[in-house]
């Protein structure tokens, strides 16, 4: 491709990351925290466009990155006698700054995130699971990854006194896990976008059998 050139960068500096987090834990399964991450010389892929519209892609040290926000994590919450739920939620602000030729550029984006896992005890050894995640606009160097998410499900059945287990899993049911990137190349007054179409849908089946062993087998003998 004569319009795209990929290069390395032997002049990269070490990236230094500092993390600070304050958290509160309730009942051993609920955690709320506030966090800040400061990165000096973060290394990210960079795209420069020449006057001949040739794109050069290479790793580069940005000036700094600041990420701050709050998190909520709740594990094994019993919603009903047959329904258990775990979730992770977060909202944070990411700010990047860098130099492009003679210009100074920066980007700031607020990103919400949600990840939920639900497990169900249905009946007669049948178990179900429904999980999903959502990520809002997310800063990534010069660009912003547009909102995306996914929903997956599984169902399992046990046989032979729980020794045999058969599980069917379906991933990305709605085919919504697509990462679309919008770039803002300030030094060239150009805005560009890339759409990545990756099909993450899949159906799988797993069969497991547990043989008796150890002290349990010895007792039976």
C-alpha positions as CSV (number, residue, x, y, z in Angstrom):
1,X,0.0,0.0,0.0
2,X,1.8,3.1,-1.2
3,X,-0.5,5.4,0.9
4,X,0.2,3.6,4.2
5,X,3.6,3.2,5.8
6,X,4.3,1.4,9.1
7,X,7.5,2.3,11.0
8,X,9.1,1.6,14.3
9,X,10.6,4.2,16.7
10,X,14.0,3.7,18.2
11,X,13.7,7.0,20.2
12,X,10.9,5.9,22.5
13,X,11.2,6.8,26.2
14,X,10.1,4.6,29.1
15,X,6.5,5.1,30.1
16,X,6.0,5.9,33.8
17,X,2.6,5.2,35.4
18,X,1.4,6.3,38.8
19,X,-1.9,5.0,40.3
20,X,-3.8,6.3,43.3
21,X,-7.0,4.6,44.5
22,X,-9.3,5.0,47.6
23,X,-11.9,2.3,48.2
24,X,-14.7,1.3,50.6
25,X,-15.7,-2.3,51.0
26,X,-19.2,-3.3,52.3
27,X,-20.2,-6.8,53.4
28,X,-17.1,-8.3,51.6
29,X,-18.8,-8.3,48.2
30,X,-19.5,-4.6,47.4
31,X,-16.6,-2.2,46.6
32,X,-16.8,1.5,45.7
33,X,-13.6,3.3,44.8
34,X,-12.3,6.5,43.3
35,X,-9.1,6.3,41.2
36,X,-6.6,8.4,39.4
37,X,-3.9,7.2,36.9
38,X,-1.2,9.6,35.7
39,X,1.1,8.4,32.9
40,X,4.2,10.2,31.7
41,X,5.4,9.5,28.2
42,X,2.6,7.1,27.3
43,X,3.3,5.0,24.2
44,X,0.6,4.9,21.6
45,X,0.2,4.4,17.9
46,X,0.3,7.7,16.0
47,X,-0.7,8.6,12.4
48,X,0.8,11.4,10.5
49,X,-0.6,12.5,7.1
50,X,1.9,14.0,4.6
51,X,1.1,16.6,1.9
52,X,0.9,13.8,-0.6
53,X,-1.8,12.1,1.6
54,X,0.5,9.3,2.7
55,X,-0.3,8.0,6.2
56,X,2.7,7.1,8.4
57,X,1.9,4.9,11.4
58,X,4.4,4.6,14.2
59,X,4.6,4.3,18.0
60,X,5.2,7.6,19.8
61,X,5.5,9.0,23.3
62,X,2.6,11.3,24.1
63,X,3.3,14.1,26.6
64,X,1.0,12.7,29.3
65,X,-2.2,10.9,30.1
66,X,-4.6,11.5,33.0
67,X,-7.4,9.2,33.8
68,X,-9.7,9.7,36.8
69,X,-13.1,8.3,37.9
70,X,-15.1,6.1,40.1
71,X,-15.8,2.3,40.1
72,X,-18.5,0.1,41.6
73,X,-18.1,-3.7,41.9
74,X,-20.7,-6.0,43.4
75,X,-20.2,-9.7,43.5
76,X,-22.6,-12.6,44.1
77,X,-25.7,-10.4,44.7
78,X,-28.7,-12.7,45.3
79,X,-31.6,-11.1,43.4
80,X,-33.9,-14.0,43.9
81,X,-33.7,-17.6,45.2
82,X,-32.8,-18.8,41.7
83,X,-30.9,-15.7,40.4
84,X,-27.5,-14.4,41.3
85,X,-25.9,-11.3,39.8
86,X,-22.4,-9.7,39.7
87,X,-21.7,-6.3,38.1
88,X,-18.9,-3.9,37.5
89,X,-19.7,-0.2,36.6
90,X,-17.3,2.7,36.1
91,X,-17.2,6.2,34.7
92,X,-14.0,8.0,34.1
93,X,-12.4,10.9,32.2
94,X,-9.4,10.3,30.0
95,X,-7.2,13.2,28.9
96,X,-4.3,12.9,26.4
97,X,-1.9,15.6,25.2
98,X,0.8,15.4,22.6
99,X,2.8,17.4,20.1
100,X,2.5,17.1,16.4
101,X,5.1,18.9,14.4
102,X,4.5,22.5,15.5
103,X,1.1,22.1,17.1
104,X,0.0,21.0,20.5
105,X,-3.0,18.8,20.7
106,X,-5.2,17.3,23.4
107,X,-8.3,15.1,23.7
108,X,-10.6,14.6,26.7
109,X,-13.4,12.0,26.8
110,X,-15.8,10.8,29.5
111,X,-16.3,7.0,29.3
112,X,-19.1,5.0,31.0
113,X,-18.6,1.2,31.4
114,X,-20.9,-1.6,32.5
115,X,-20.4,-5.3,32.8
116,X,-23.1,-7.6,34.2
117,X,-23.1,-11.4,34.7
118,X,-26.3,-13.2,35.7
119,X,-26.5,-16.9,36.7
120,X,-29.7,-18.8,37.1
121,X,-30.6,-22.1,38.8
122,X,-33.5,-23.2,36.7
123,X,-34.6,-26.8,37.5
124,X,-33.5,-30.4,37.5
125,X,-29.8,-29.6,37.3
126,X,-30.3,-27.0,34.6
127,X,-28.3,-23.8,34.9
128,X,-28.3,-20.7,32.8
129,X,-26.1,-17.6,32.4
130,X,-26.6,-14.3,30.6
131,X,-23.8,-11.7,30.5
132,X,-23.1,-8.5,28.7
133,X,-21.0,-5.4,28.6
134,X,-21.2,-1.8,27.3
135,X,-18.4,0.7,26.8
136,X,-19.1,4.3,25.8
137,X,-16.9,6.7,23.9
138,X,-13.3,5.9,24.8
139,X,-10.2,8.0,24.2
140,X,-7.3,6.3,22.5
141,X,-4.5,8.6,21.7
142,X,-5.5,10.7,18.6
143,X,-8.8,8.9,18.3
144,X,-12.0,8.0,20.0
145,X,-13.4,4.5,20.0
146,X,-17.2,4.7,19.5
147,X,-19.6,2.9,21.9
148,X,-19.8,-0.8,21.6
149,X,-21.0,-3.8,23.7
150,X,-22.0,-7.5,23.6
151,X,-24.5,-10.0,25.0
152,X,-23.7,-13.7,25.6
153,X,-25.6,-16.6,27.1
154,X,-25.0,-20.2,28.2
155,X,-27.1,-23.1,29.4
156,X,-25.8,-26.2,31.2
157,X,-27.3,-29.5,32.4
158,X,-25.8,-32.0,34.8
159,X,-26.2,-35.8,34.7
160,X,-25.1,-38.8,36.6
161,X,-25.1,-37.3,40.0
162,X,-23.3,-34.1,38.7
163,X,-20.4,-36.2,37.3
164,X,-21.3,-35.3,33.7
165,X,-21.9,-31.7,32.6
166,X,-22.9,-30.5,29.1
167,X,-22.9,-26.7,28.3
168,X,-23.9,-24.7,25.2
169,X,-22.5,-21.2,24.9
170,X,-23.5,-18.4,22.5
171,X,-21.2,-15.3,22.2
172,X,-22.1,-11.8,21.0
173,X,-25.7,-12.7,20.2
174,X,-26.6,-9.2,18.8
175,X,-23.3,-8.9,16.8
176,X,-22.7,-5.6,18.5
177,X,-19.0,-6.0,19.5
178,X,-17.7,-3.7,16.8
179,X,-14.9,-1.2,17.5
180,X,-15.2,1.9,15.3
181,X,-12.4,4.5,15.6
182,X,-12.6,8.2,14.8
183,X,-9.3,10.0,14.3
184,X,-8.7,13.7,14.6
185,X,-5.4,14.6,13.0
186,X,-5.1,18.2,14.1
187,X,-1.8,19.0,12.5
188,X,-3.2,18.2,9.0
189,X,-6.7,19.6,9.7
190,X,-8.0,16.1,8.7
191,X,-10.6,14.0,10.3
192,X,-10.8,10.3,9.5
193,X,-12.6,7.2,10.7
194,X,-12.0,3.5,10.5
195,X,-14.7,0.8,10.9
196,X,-13.6,-2.6,12.1
197,X,-16.0,-5.3,11.3
198,X,-15.0,-8.4,13.4
199,X,-17.6,-11.1,13.7
200,X,-17.3,-12.3,17.4
201,X,-20.4,-14.5,17.2
202,X,-19.8,-18.1,18.1
203,X,-21.7,-21.2,19.4
204,X,-19.8,-23.8,21.4
205,X,-20.5,-27.0,23.3
206,X,-18.5,-28.4,26.1
207,X,-18.7,-31.8,27.7
208,X,-17.0,-32.6,31.0
209,X,-16.9,-35.7,33.1
210,X,-15.5,-35.8,36.7
211,X,-13.9,-39.1,37.8
212,X,-13.9,-39.9,41.4
213,X,-10.5,-39.6,43.0
214,X,-8.5,-38.8,46.1
215,X,-10.1,-39.2,49.5
216,X,-13.6,-39.5,48.0
217,X,-12.7,-42.6,46.0
218,X,-10.8,-44.1,49.0
219,X,-13.9,-43.7,51.2
220,X,-16.1,-45.4,48.6
221,X,-13.6,-48.3,48.4
